Amino acid sequence: MWQRAELKSRGKAALLRNYWKCVLVALILMLLLGSGAGSAGRDAVKARESSVPEQELQQLEHEFTDAGDTVLERAFFQSLTGMVSRVERERKSNLSIALGGSSLVMLALSIMVFNPLIVGCRRFFLMNSRGGAEIGELGFGFGGNWGNVMLTMFLRNLFLILWSLLFVIPGIVKAYSYRLVPYLLAEHPELSGTQAITLSRQMMNGHKGRAFVLDLSFLGWILLSALTLGILGVFYVNPYIHATDAELYEAVKAAQQGR
């Protein structure tokens, strides 16, 4: 049975053996996911800033009429107020549609780009644990089995969402059960969704609790990373966790083969 300290020691050694590439892979993944997640929010802010509030136009009308505008000018501003009010309602309706469209775009990007990239990231750290890896491993998920990798990761995430709807605990348990799916695809991208999920569940049987404790052992590092505004996370903690996670897969795989 694998030991937590041993996995972390091997993960640290793998990280230091190929340090800057490990840091770069983790950073690329973080920036890509962060920029994608924030796009919808930025679009909403821009749309809100570009709209003209009806209250401001009413105040403008009040200031003009106090200055002694003619009846024709006052009628013009009243008509303009009504027109902008209608336009504002239409903009809000269009904004809701646009946000819905942005959500669909983000969902498509997550399925077709981010999920294969996660597999490529896991493959990088897996290959790095075996002696060395190149940045090009990130593109592994976009190879000849891209469609299968995309669908399998989508099914994994969908099942996790459905389990999480039951309550928090089942979702957490299943997250550990399906934890090895990206690694399995990184080695065997031809595995179907049901095959990869079933195999991951079988391999993690008896290891979920120990993997949970392994994750808790990084809590101190995560807190230190927060104190440095994430700088320590970028240059050490995140690559260290990824490298150790790859060692966990190797250890669980070895245990499975020895049964």
N, C-alpha and C positions, 0 to 999 in steps of 0.2 A: 504494500500500500504506500502511495506517495506521501511525502511529508511536506508541509507548507514551507518550512524554512529552506528545504532543498530546492523547491520550485522557484522561490524568490531569488535564491542564490544563482541558479542557472539563468533565470531571466535577467538579472543584473549583469551577469557575465556576457550574455548575448547582446544586451544593449550597449555595453562599453566596447564590445568588439566591432560594432558597426554604428557608432553613436550618432553621427550627424545625419546619416540616412534614416535612422529610426526616428529622430526628432523631426526631420523633414516630412516623413510619411504621416506622422501624427498631426503635424501642423497643417498640411494640405487638407487632410480630412476634416479637421476642425474648421478651417476657413471656408471650405466648400459648403459644409452643412450649415454653418452660421450665416453665410451670405444668402443661401437659399431660404432659410427659415425667416429671415428678416425682410425679404422683398415685399411680401404682402402688406406688412405693417408700414413700410416706407411709402408704398403706393397710397395707402389710406391717408397717411399724414399729408402727402402732397395734394391729394384731392380735396382734403378739408381746408388746407391753406389757400388753395386756388379759388375756393368758393367765396361769394360775397354775402355776408350775413344780412338778413332782411332788416335787423335792428339798426345796423349802420346806415342803410339806405333811408330808413325812416328818420334817423337823426339828421341826415343830410338834407332831407326834405324840410324838416323843421327849421334848420338854420337858414335855408334859402327863403322860406316864406316869412321868417322874422325880418329878413333884410328888405322886405317890401316888393316881392316878386309880383308879377302880374297874374291875373286869373289864369291865363293861358299857360304860363310857366308852372303854376301850382298844379294845374290839371295834368301837365306833362309828367311831373314827378309822381303824382298819384298813380298815373297809368304805368310808369316805369316801376314803381313799387310792386304793383300787382303782377307785372310781367316777371320781375326777378323772383318773386315769391313762387310763381309757377315753375320757373326754371330751376329754382332751388329744390323744389319737390322732385322734379325730374332727375336732377343730379343725384339726389339721395337714392332714388330708385336705381339709377344707372350704376351708382357706387356699389350698391348691394350686389348687383349682377356682376360687376367687375371683380369684387372681392371673391364671389363664388367662382368666377373664372380663374382667378389667381390661385385659389385653393386647388382647383383641378389641375392647373399647370404644375403646382408644387407636388401634387400627388403623383403625376406622371413622371416628373423628374426624380422623385424618391424611388419609384419602382424601376425606372429604366436606367438611371444613372447612379444614384446614391447606393442602392442595394448591391449592384455589381462592384462598385468601388469598395464597399465594406468587405466583400469577399476578397478583392485584390489586396486590401490592407491586411487582412488576416493571413493571406498567403505570404505576403512579404515577411511578416513576423514569424510565420512558420518556417519559411526557408532560412530566415536569419538564425533561428534556433538550431538549424542543422549545419551551420557553418558560414553563412553569408547570403545576402540577397541584394538585388538591384532595385532601383526605383521603378523600373519597368514592370515589376511584378504587380503594381497597382492596376495595370490594364488587363490582368488575367481574366477577370470576370466579363470582359467585353469580347472575348475570343469566340471560337466557333460554337460554344455552348451558352452564349449570352442569353438567348431566349429562355433556356431551361434554368439558368442561374437566377434570372430576373423573376420567373414565375415561382421558383422554390422559395426564394427569400420573401416574396409577396405573401405566399401561403403561410410561411412561418410567422410573419408579422400579423397577418389576419387572425391566425389561431390564438396568438398571444393577446390580441385585443379582445377577442371573444371570451377567452378565459378570464381576462381582467374584469369583464363586465359582471362576472359572477360574484366577485368580491376581490379584495386586494391579495389575500393570501394565495388563492389558486393561480392568479396571474404571476406572482413571484415564483411559485413552485415550477410552473410551466416555463418561465423564462430560463430557469436553470436546466430544465429538461431539454429545451431546444437550443441551449447555449452553443453546442458544437456544430450546428448546421453550417455556419459560414466556413468553418475549418474543413468540414467534410466536402463542401463544394470546392474549396480551394485545392483539395487533392483529387476529388472525383466530381468534376462539374457535370458529368452525365447522370448523376443520381437524380431521380424524380423527387418531387416535393414530398410525397408520402414516404419514400425510401429514406431520404435524408432526415426527415423529422423522426421517423420510427427508429432509425439507427442512433440518432443523437439521444433519444429518450432511453434506449436500451443501454447505451454507453454510460450515461450519467446516473443510471440506477445504482444507488449506494454511494454516490459521490456528491450529490447535491448539497447536503449539509456541510461537508468539508469544503466545497467550493464557496459556500456562503461565508464560512469563517475566513477563508483565504481573502475574499473581498473585504471583509471587515478589517483585516490586518493592514489595509492601505488607508484606513480612515485618518490616521495621524498625518500621513503624507498629503492627503487631500486637504486637510485643514491648514497645513503649512502653505500649500499652494494658494489657498484662498487668501491667506495673509499677505502673500506676495502679489496679489491681484492676478493670479494665474500664470505668472512668469515661471515659477518653479514647475508648474504643471506642464508647460510647453517644453521646457528644456530637460525635465527629468521624470516627473511623476507619471504623466500619460504614457510616454514610451516604455517606462518601467512596468506599468500595469499591462500594457499590450504584450510585452515580451514575456511576462510571467504567465499571462493567459495562454499564450502559445505553448508554453511548457506544460500547462495544465492539460491541454489537449493531447500532447505527446504522452503524458503520464497516464491519462485515462485510456488512451488508445492501447498502450502497452498492457495495462491491466485487463482490458477487454480481450486482447489476443492471448493472454495467459490463462484465461478462464477455461 
